[in-house]
């Protein structure tokens, strides 16, 4: 996909990865960018940076996602690229409150489902469209700490696979963005999950956005700003038991747990 003259909607656009994508897509010649965030003032700052449109939505609510899709298509034009980027990192363990697990599911997984449910028929009717869904390297490799995050990001990748498998022939393209640590408000937290994710270094969101543009041009299903993730994936699938053992060793090291 070339971004020139495209109408693009980005959730979680008020900061971090979402804002960096908006700025980079604008530089690539996007026709109009709709910056969506649960914090409207943050979305407006991003929109002002790219001469775009700001909208408020809680992506955990299907009605909100339906509304921003309908409003964008009515007032701006048909959405060419939907970037389902908003996410949360809560629910550290199996003992975390159920509401944190549910919020993780609703935001990290169901938001992608809602976007596809309301946009795929429109895109198919006009010949195709593109979904860029933000997951994480944790969606491929799991996570030290961050139980709900690792589980729901796996589910997000699974849904992206399903979406591509069932709608590729109808002109629907899907990319899953799966970075390790990126310098955003989320990674400003001090916990074991962030420490593990940053073990190969923390990249800037602008670097990630450059990678995304290049991979969208190739319509890659997996977008891996940290190239080492592919090697880790190969290690995982080559010898699952050895990989589990290595991850357990890494977990004990990070958390300071003895044998």
C-alpha positions in Angstrom: 0.0 0.0 0.0 1.2 3.5 -0.9 -0.1 6.1 1.6 -0.3 8.9 -0.9 -3.9 10.3 -1.0 -5.2 7.7 1.5 -7.8 8.4 4.2 -6.4 6.9 7.4 -8.0 6.4 10.8 -5.8 5.7 13.8 -7.0 4.8 17.3 -4.8 5.5 20.3 -3.5 8.5 18.3 -3.2 10.9 21.2 0.4 9.9 22.0 3.2 7.4 21.4 3.0 5.0 18.5 -0.3 6.4 17.3 0.9 10.0 17.1 4.1 8.9 15.4 2.2 6.9 12.8 0.0 10.0 12.1 2.9 12.3 11.6 4.8 9.8 9.4 1.7 9.0 7.3 1.0 12.7 6.8 4.6 13.1 5.6 4.0 10.2 3.2 1.1 12.2 1.6 -2.0 10.8 3.2 -5.1 12.7 2.1 -6.6 13.0 5.6 -5.8 11.5 9.0 -8.5 10.9 11.6 -6.8 10.9 15.1 -9.0 8.9 17.6 -8.3 8.7 21.3 -10.2 8.3 24.5 -8.6 11.7 25.4 -10.0 14.1 22.9 -7.6 16.9 23.8 -4.6 14.6 23.1 -6.3 13.5 19.8 -6.7 17.2 18.9 -3.0 17.9 19.4 -2.2 15.1 17.0 -4.8 16.2 14.5 -3.4 19.7 14.6 0.1 18.4 13.8 -1.1 16.7 10.6 -4.0 19.0 9.5 -6.3 16.1 10.4 -9.5 15.5 12.3 -9.8 14.6 16.0 -12.4 12.2 17.4 -13.0 10.7 20.8 -13.7 7.0 21.3 -13.4 4.4 23.9 -12.3 1.4 21.7 -13.6 -1.0 24.3 -17.1 0.0 23.3 -18.4 -1.2 19.9 -20.8 1.7 19.6 -17.9 4.1 19.8 -15.9 2.3 17.1 -19.0 2.1 14.9 -19.6 5.9 15.4 -16.1 7.0 14.4 -16.2 4.8 11.3 -19.6 6.1 10.3 -18.7 9.7 11.0 -15.4 9.5 9.1 -17.0 7.9 6.1 -19.8 10.5 6.1 -17.7 13.6 6.6 -14.2 12.8 5.5 -14.5 9.9 3.0 -14.0 6.1 2.7 -11.4 4.7 5.1 -8.5 3.2 3.1 -6.4 2.2 6.2 -7.8 1.5 9.7 -5.0 1.5 12.3 -6.4 -0.3 15.4 -3.6 0.9 17.6 -5.0 1.6 21.1 -3.9 -0.8 23.8 -3.4 -1.3 27.5 -0.8 -3.1 29.7 -2.6 -4.1 32.9 -3.3 -7.4 34.6 0.2 -8.4 35.8 -0.6 -11.9 37.0 -3.3 -14.6 37.4 -4.3 -12.9 40.6 -4.9 -9.5 39.0 -8.6 -8.3 39.3 -11.0 -9.7 36.8 -11.9 -6.2 35.6 -8.2 -5.8 34.5 -8.4 -9.0 32.5 -11.7 -8.0 30.9 -10.5 -4.5 30.0 -7.4 -6.1 28.4 -9.6 -8.4 26.4 -12.0 -5.6 25.3 -9.2 -3.1 24.4 -6.5 -5.4 23.0 -8.7 -7.8 21.2 -12.3 -6.9 20.8 -11.5 -3.4 19.5 -9.9 -5.1 16.4 -13.0 -7.3 16.0 -15.4 -4.3 16.2 -13.4 -2.4 13.6 -13.5 -5.3 11.2 -17.1 -6.1 11.9 -18.2 -2.6 10.9 -15.7 -1.8 8.2 -15.0 -5.1 6.2 -18.4 -5.0 4.5 -17.8 -1.4 3.4 -14.3 -2.1 2.2 -15.3 -5.3 0.3 -18.2 -3.4 -1.4 -15.7 -0.8 -2.8 -13.0 -3.3 -3.8 -10.8 -3.6 -0.7 -9.1 -2.0 2.2 -6.4 -2.3 4.8 -6.2 -3.0 8.5 -3.0 -2.3 10.5 -3.5 -3.8 14.0 -1.0 -3.1 16.7 -0.1 -6.2 18.7 3.3 -6.6 20.2 6.3 -9.0 20.1 4.5 -10.3 23.3 1.8 -11.5 20.9 4.4 -13.8 19.3 6.7 -14.6 22.2 4.6 -14.0 25.3 5.7 -11.8 28.1 7.7 -11.8 31.4 5.1 -10.4 33.8 2.2 -8.8 32.1 0.0 -11.9 32.1 -3.1 -10.3 30.6 -1.0 -8.3 28.1 0.8 -11.4 26.7 -2.4 -13.5 26.5 -4.5 -10.8 24.8 -1.8 -9.8 22.4 -1.5 -13.4 21.3 -5.3 -13.3 20.7 -4.9 -10.1 18.6 -2.4 -11.9 16.3 -4.8 -14.8 16.1 -7.6 -12.6 15.0 -5.4 -10.8 12.5 -4.6 -14.2 11.0 -8.2 -15.1 10.8 -9.2 -11.8 9.2 -6.5 -12.2 6.5 -7.3 -15.8 5.8 -11.1 -15.2 5.4 -11.0 -11.9 3.5 -7.7 -11.8 1.5 -9.6 -12.8 -1.7 -12.0 -9.9 -1.2 -9.2 -7.3 -1.3 -8.7 -7.0 2.4 -5.1 -6.7 3.5 -3.9 -7.1 7.1 -0.7 -6.2 8.9 0.1 -7.0 12.5 2.6 -4.5 14.1 4.6 -6.5 16.7 7.4 -4.4 18.2 9.4 -4.9 21.4 10.0 -1.9 23.6 9.1 1.5 22.1 9.5 4.8 24.0 5.9 5.7 24.8 3.9 6.6 28.0 3.2 2.8 28.3 6.9 1.9 28.5 7.6 4.7 31.0 6.3 2.3 33.7 8.9 0.6 35.8 8.0 -3.1 36.0 9.4 -6.5 35.0 7.5 -6.7 31.7 9.0 -3.4 30.5 12.5 -4.5 31.7 12.1 -7.8 29.7 10.8 -6.1 26.6 13.6 -3.5 26.6 16.3 -6.1 26.9 17.1 -5.6 23.2 16.9 -1.8 23.5 14.2 0.8 23.4 13.4 2.3 20.0 11.8 5.7 19.3 8.3 5.7 17.9 9.5 7.7 14.9 11.8 4.8 14.0 8.9 2.4 14.3 6.8 4.6 12.1 9.4 4.5 9.3 9.5 0.7 9.5 5.7 0.6 9.3 5.6 2.7 6.1 8.2 0.4 4.4 6.3 -2.8 5.4 2.9 -1.4 4.4 4.4 -0.8 1.0 5.2 -4.5 0.8 1.9 -5.4 2.5 3.8 -7.6 5.0 1.5 -9.5 7.4 4.1 -9.2 10.3 5.7 -5.9 10.9 8.7 -6.4 13.1 10.6 -3.1 14.0 12.9 -5.3 16.1 14.4 -7.7 13.6 15.6 -10.0 16.4 12.0 -11.0 17.0 12.0 -13.2 13.9 15.0 -15.2 15.2 13.2 -15.6 18.6 10.2 -16.9 16.8 12.3 -19.5 14.9 13.9 -20.6 18.2 10.4 -21.0 19.7 9.0 -23.1 17.0 12.2 -25.2 16.5 12.2 -26.5 20.0 9.3 -25.3 22.1 10.4 -27.1 25.3 13.9 -25.5 25.1 12.3 -22.1 24.5 10.0 -22.4 27.5 13.0 -23.4 29.6 14.9 -20.3 28.4 12.0 -18.0 29.0 11.6 -19.4 32.6 15.3 -18.8 33.2 15.0 -15.2 31.9 11.9 -14.7 34.1 13.8 -15.8 37.2 16.7 -13.6 36.3 14.6 -10.5 35.8 12.4 -11.1 38.9 15.3 -12.1 41.1 14.0 -15.6 41.8 16.4 -18.4 42.7 16.3 -21.9 41.5 
